[in-house]
Amino acid sequence: MILLVLLCMMSVWPFGLIQSEKICSSGDTEEYAHTRVLAAGSVIRQKFTAQESRLREVSFTFALGTVMYDDTSIEFELASVSGKVLVKKDFSAAQLKENPQCTVSVNKWIHKGKQYSFTLKVKGNRTSDIYLLETPLVQNFAPGNCGLLQNGQTLQGQSYAKYVYGRPLNGRNVIFIWAFIGTIGFSMAEIFANRKKGVPSILS
């Protein structure tokens, strides 16, 4: 029982399995723009600096025109600055038509303050009317976004994006949860010990 209590306490800190949520997203505004049409074979790359040490998910939004071919798809790839691929996922034309806002579950430990990027590659034989939504104004950039490129050319804005991070609990919260786990755990340990000895308890 004591070992279980200690493991539960360590899961809070130093293992950091219990975290609060931190959202870094583009500002809500009507000042939207979009990239040039993403022709078949086009590549969009958004660079960003990690705001916390665990990335839970990444979201971005497309603007769709009237022409959307069924063989069009978007390949998402999240990678470190060294090129190590962390997550890869495909979005079909049907998925984009249903919801042009795409969310990718990441759930990876990363390095806070280091640069990463997500890349969107357009696959298909024909060019659909598809664009990536971006924010042209600096005050509306998602925190961390630091460079948007289309086919290697730097664009003025940044992608309209949202990053959901897991943020470690502060010291006060850690101590509070430790105290709660410790109180419950050691109380249960004492109750079970007394039951073995035949001492009556409130759970009897």
C-alpha positions in Angstrom: 0.0 0.0 0.0 2.8 2.4 0.9 4.6 1.6 -2.4 1.3 2.4 -4.3 0.9 5.7 -2.5 4.5 6.6 -3.3 4.0 5.7 -7.0 0.9 7.8 -7.1 2.7 10.8 -5.6 5.6 10.3 -8.1 3.2 10.3 -11.0 2.3 13.9 -10.1 6.0 14.9 -9.7 8.7 14.2 -10.9 7.0 12.1 -13.6 4.5 14.8 -14.4 1.7 12.5 -15.6 -0.9 14.9 -14.2 -0.8 18.2 -16.0 -2.9 21.3 -16.6 -3.9 22.4 -20.1 -2.3 25.3 -21.9 -3.8 26.5 -25.2 -1.9 28.7 -27.6 -4.1 29.8 -30.5 -4.4 32.5 -33.2 -6.5 35.4 -32.0 -10.2 35.6 -32.9 -10.5 38.2 -35.6 -12.1 38.8 -38.9 -8.8 39.8 -40.4 -8.2 36.4 -42.1 -6.2 35.7 -45.3 -5.3 32.5 -47.0 -2.3 31.2 -48.9 -2.1 30.8 -52.7 -4.0 27.8 -54.0 -2.4 24.5 -52.8 -1.8 22.8 -56.2 -1.1 19.1 -56.3 2.4 18.6 -55.0 2.4 21.9 -53.0 4.0 21.9 -49.5 3.1 24.2 -46.7 5.4 24.4 -43.6 4.6 26.1 -40.4 7.5 26.5 -37.9 6.8 27.1 -34.2 8.6 27.2 -30.9 7.3 24.8 -28.3 5.7 26.6 -25.4 5.6 23.6 -23.0 7.3 20.2 -22.8 4.3 18.1 -23.9 2.3 18.7 -27.0 -1.2 17.2 -27.0 -2.7 18.3 -30.3 -2.3 20.7 -33.2 -5.2 22.3 -35.2 -5.2 24.2 -38.4 -7.9 25.3 -40.9 -8.4 25.2 -44.6 -10.5 27.4 -46.9 -12.2 25.4 -49.7 -13.4 26.6 -53.1 -16.0 25.1 -55.3 -13.7 22.5 -57.0 -12.7 19.7 -54.8 -11.5 16.4 -56.4 -12.0 13.2 -54.5 -8.4 12.1 -55.1 -7.0 15.1 -53.2 -5.6 14.5 -49.8 -3.4 16.3 -47.3 -0.5 14.6 -45.6 0.4 16.1 -42.2 3.8 15.6 -40.7 5.1 17.0 -37.4 8.9 17.0 -37.0 11.7 18.4 -34.9 14.2 20.9 -36.2 16.6 18.0 -36.9 14.0 16.4 -39.2 12.8 13.6 -36.8 9.2 12.8 -37.6 7.0 12.7 -34.5 3.5 12.3 -36.0 2.2 11.6 -39.5 -1.5 11.6 -40.7 -3.5 11.9 -43.9 -6.7 13.9 -44.4 -9.0 12.9 -47.3 -11.0 15.2 -49.5 -14.2 13.8 -47.8 -12.8 14.7 -44.4 -12.0 18.3 -45.5 -15.4 18.8 -47.0 -17.1 17.7 -43.8 -14.9 19.9 -41.6 -12.1 22.1 -43.0 -10.7 22.6 -39.4 -8.3 19.7 -38.9 -7.1 18.5 -35.5 -4.2 16.1 -35.0 -3.7 14.2 -31.8 0.1 14.3 -30.9 0.6 13.4 -27.2 4.4 13.6 -27.4 7.0 14.8 -25.0 9.0 17.6 -26.6 11.5 20.2 -25.6 10.1 23.5 -24.4 11.8 26.5 -26.2 13.0 24.3 -29.1 11.7 24.7 -32.7 9.4 22.3 -34.4 7.3 22.4 -37.6 4.3 20.8 -39.1 4.2 20.2 -42.9 1.2 19.9 -45.1 1.7 18.1 -48.4 -1.0 18.1 -51.1 -1.4 14.7 -52.8 -3.5 14.0 -55.9 -3.4 14.2 -59.7 -5.5 17.3 -60.0 -5.6 20.7 -58.4 -8.5 21.4 -56.0 -9.5 24.8 -54.7 -7.9 24.4 -51.3 -6.1 27.1 -49.3 -4.6 27.2 -45.8 -6.2 29.9 -43.6 -3.6 32.4 -42.2 -3.6 35.4 -39.9 -1.7 38.4 -41.5 -1.5 40.6 -38.3 1.2 40.0 -35.8 -1.1 40.5 -32.8 -3.2 37.6 -34.0 -0.4 35.1 -34.4 -0.6 31.9 -32.3 2.1 32.1 -29.6 5.2 30.2 -30.9 4.4 30.5 -34.6 7.6 31.8 -36.2 7.6 31.2 -40.0 5.1 30.1 -42.7 6.4 28.8 -46.0 4.7 27.7 -49.2 6.9 25.7 -51.5 10.0 27.1 -49.8 8.9 30.8 -50.1 8.3 32.7 -46.8 4.8 34.2 -46.4 4.0 37.3 -44.5 1.4 35.8 -42.2 1.3 32.7 -40.0 -1.2 29.8 -40.2 -4.5 30.1 -38.3 -3.5 27.4 -35.8 -4.1 26.1 -32.3 -1.6 24.2 -30.1 -2.8 22.4 -27.0 0.0 21.7 -24.5 0.2 19.8 -21.2 1.6 22.2 -18.6 3.4 20.9 -15.4 1.6 21.7 -12.2 3.1 24.4 -10.1 4.7 23.7 -6.7 1.6 24.6 -4.7 -0.7 22.2 -6.7 1.9 19.4 -6.4 2.1 19.7 -2.6 -1.7 19.9 -2.4 -2.2 16.7 -4.5 0.6 15.0 -2.7 -1.0 15.8 0.7 -4.4 14.5 -0.6 -2.9 11.2 -1.9 -0.8 10.8 1.2 -3.7 11.3 3.6 -6.0 8.9 1.7 -3.3 6.4 1.1 -1.9 6.2 4.6 -5.4 6.3 6.1 -6.4 3.2 4.0 -3.1 1.5 5.0 -3.9 2.0 8.7 -7.5 0.7 8.3 -6.3 -2.4 6.5 -3.6 -2.9 9.1 -6.2 -2.6 11.9 -8.5 -5.1 10.2 -5.8 -7.6 10.1 -5.3 -7.1 13.8 -9.0 -7.4 14.4 -9.4 -3.8 15.5 -12.9 -2.4 14.6 -13.0 0.5 12.1 -15.6 2.7 10.5 -15.4 0.5 7.3 -16.2 -2.7 9.3 
